[in-house]
Amino acid sequence: MKRVLLLLAVLLVSCGTVIAQTNQKNVDAKKAQKEAKKAAEQAEQMNLYNEAMNAINAKDFVLEADKIIFKRGNFVYVNSNVNFVSMKDDRATIQLSFNFAPSGPNGLGGITVDGTVSGFEMKTDKKGLTTLSMMVQGVAVSANVTIKMFKGSNQCTATVTPNYNGNRISFVGNLYPTEASNVFKGRSI
């Protein structure tokens, strides 16, 4: 009887060891998969960042905003296809359109303004924060536009500060080259 119990105990310990080793191999495999997925995501984000930086340097980009932040910190989520800040050569467009508003001057429930860019200046600090500032002047717009983007991602914020009042507004979203963008421009004022 003692032999049977001893044999049974040895068998259970052996099975437990095999199961523990199998579980450890599964944990290691899952950990390796997770690390590989994270590395692939980082590589993709870095590729988007490089494309965005090339577009900024070529002065041919679109910031597609999915969130608008108002002067006092209130915000609203918006459709990125119709809310954007763009630049092509020396021309800029700022379009704001809310999902719930009735038709506005641009036909999309908001406003679209075009202007000429002056004072284009780009700086990158030690931590990799790229700051782009420019002045946009046109028939219906006179504003300073500041775009900030951190290294390793194409996510950025564009703050539009009108020169004639303090009603600044920030567009939060992703920056793309114009040819990779999917925006719909309404009628300009």
C-alpha positions in Angstrom: 0.0 0.0 0.0 2.8 2.4 0.9 4.5 1.6 -2.5 1.3 2.4 -4.3 0.9 5.7 -2.5 4.6 6.5 -3.0 4.3 5.7 -6.7 1.1 7.8 -7.0 2.8 10.7 -5.2 5.9 10.5 -7.6 3.5 10.3 -10.6 1.5 13.4 -9.4 4.7 15.4 -8.8 6.0 14.4 -12.3 2.8 15.4 -13.9 2.7 18.7 -12.0 6.3 19.4 -13.2 5.4 18.7 -16.8 2.3 20.9 -16.6 4.3 23.7 -15.0 6.9 23.5 -17.7 4.2 23.5 -20.4 2.5 26.5 -18.8 5.8 28.4 -18.6 6.4 27.7 -22.3 3.0 29.1 -23.1 3.6 32.2 -20.9 7.0 32.7 -22.7 5.4 32.3 -26.1 2.6 34.8 -25.3 5.2 37.2 -23.9 7.3 36.9 -27.2 4.1 37.5 -29.3 3.2 40.5 -27.2 6.8 42.0 -27.6 6.8 41.3 -31.3 3.4 43.0 -31.7 4.6 46.0 -29.7 7.7 46.3 -31.8 5.7 46.2 -35.0 3.3 48.9 -33.7 6.3 51.1 -32.8 7.8 50.6 -36.2 4.5 51.6 -37.9 4.2 54.7 -35.7 7.8 55.7 -36.5 7.0 55.2 -40.3 4.0 57.5 -39.9 6.1 60.0 -38.0 8.8 60.1 -40.8 6.1 60.5 -43.4 4.6 63.4 -41.4 8.0 65.1 -41.0 8.7 64.8 -44.7 5.3 66.3 -45.4 6.0 69.2 -43.1 9.4 69.8 -44.7 7.7 69.8 -48.1 5.0 72.2 -46.9 2.4 69.7 -48.2 0.4 68.3 -45.2 -3.1 67.9 -43.6 -3.8 67.6 -39.9 -7.0 65.6 -39.7 -8.7 66.5 -36.4 -10.9 64.1 -34.5 -11.1 66.3 -31.4 -11.6 70.1 -31.0 -10.6 71.8 -27.8 -12.1 75.3 -27.1 -10.6 78.2 -25.2 -11.6 77.2 -21.7 -10.8 73.5 -22.1 -14.2 72.2 -23.2 -13.9 69.8 -26.1 -16.0 67.9 -28.7 -15.2 64.9 -30.8 -15.6 65.6 -34.5 -15.4 63.9 -37.9 -11.8 64.0 -39.1 -12.9 64.1 -42.8 -14.3 67.6 -42.4 -12.2 69.1 -39.6 -8.6 69.9 -40.6 -5.8 72.3 -41.0 -3.8 71.9 -44.2 -0.9 73.6 -46.0 0.2 73.3 -49.6 3.2 75.5 -50.6 2.3 79.0 -49.3 -1.5 78.4 -48.9 -3.3 77.2 -45.8 -6.8 76.0 -45.1 -8.6 75.8 -41.8 -11.9 74.0 -41.7 -14.2 73.5 -38.7 -17.4 71.6 -39.0 -19.5 70.1 -36.2 -21.5 66.9 -36.5 -24.6 68.5 -34.9 -24.7 72.0 -36.4 -27.0 73.1 -39.2 -25.5 74.0 -42.5 -22.9 76.7 -42.2 -21.2 79.0 -44.7 -19.1 76.1 -46.1 -22.2 73.8 -46.7 -20.9 71.3 -44.1 -22.2 72.8 -40.9 -19.2 75.0 -40.2 -16.7 77.4 -41.7 -13.8 77.1 -44.1 -11.1 79.8 -44.5 -8.2 80.0 -46.8 -5.1 82.2 -46.5 -1.5 82.8 -47.4 1.2 81.5 -45.1 4.0 83.7 -43.8 6.5 83.4 -41.1 6.8 79.6 -41.5 9.2 78.4 -38.7 10.0 74.9 -37.5 12.0 73.9 -34.4 12.7 70.5 -32.8 13.9 70.5 -29.2 16.2 67.9 -27.4 13.2 65.7 -26.4 12.0 65.4 -30.0 9.0 67.8 -29.8 8.6 69.5 -33.2 6.9 72.9 -33.1 5.8 74.5 -36.4 4.5 78.1 -36.3 3.1 80.1 -39.1 0.9 83.1 -39.7 -2.2 82.6 -42.0 -3.8 85.7 -43.5 -6.7 85.8 -45.9 -10.1 87.4 -46.6 -11.7 85.8 -43.5 -8.8 84.8 -41.4 -5.8 86.4 -39.7 -4.4 83.9 -37.2 -1.3 82.4 -35.8 -1.2 78.6 -36.2 1.1 76.5 -34.0 1.4 72.7 -34.6 3.1 70.5 -32.0 4.1 66.9 -32.7 6.1 64.5 -30.5 8.8 62.2 -32.0 7.7 58.7 -32.8 4.1 59.4 -33.8 2.1 61.5 -36.3 -0.4 62.6 -33.6 -0.3 66.3 -33.1 -2.1 69.4 -32.0 -2.7 72.6 -34.0 -3.7 75.7 -32.0 -5.3 78.5 -34.0 -5.1 81.8 -32.3 -7.0 84.7 -34.1 -5.2 88.0 -34.1 -8.4 90.0 -33.4 -9.8 88.1 -30.4 -8.8 85.6 -27.9 -11.0 82.7 -29.1 -8.3 80.2 -29.7 -9.2 76.7 -30.8 -7.1 73.5 -30.9 -7.4 70.7 -33.5 -6.2 67.4 -32.1 -5.5 64.5 -34.6 -3.0 63.0 -37.0 -0.8 64.7 -39.6 -0.5 63.1 -43.0 0.9 64.0 -46.4 -1.8 65.6 -48.6 -1.9 62.6 -51.0 -2.5 60.2 -48.0 -5.2 62.4 -46.6 -9.0 61.8 -46.8 -10.6 65.2 -46.2 -13.5 66.9 -47.9 -13.2 70.6 -48.3 -16.3 72.8 -48.2 -16.9 76.3 -49.7 -14.3 78.8 -48.6 -15.3 82.3 -47.4 
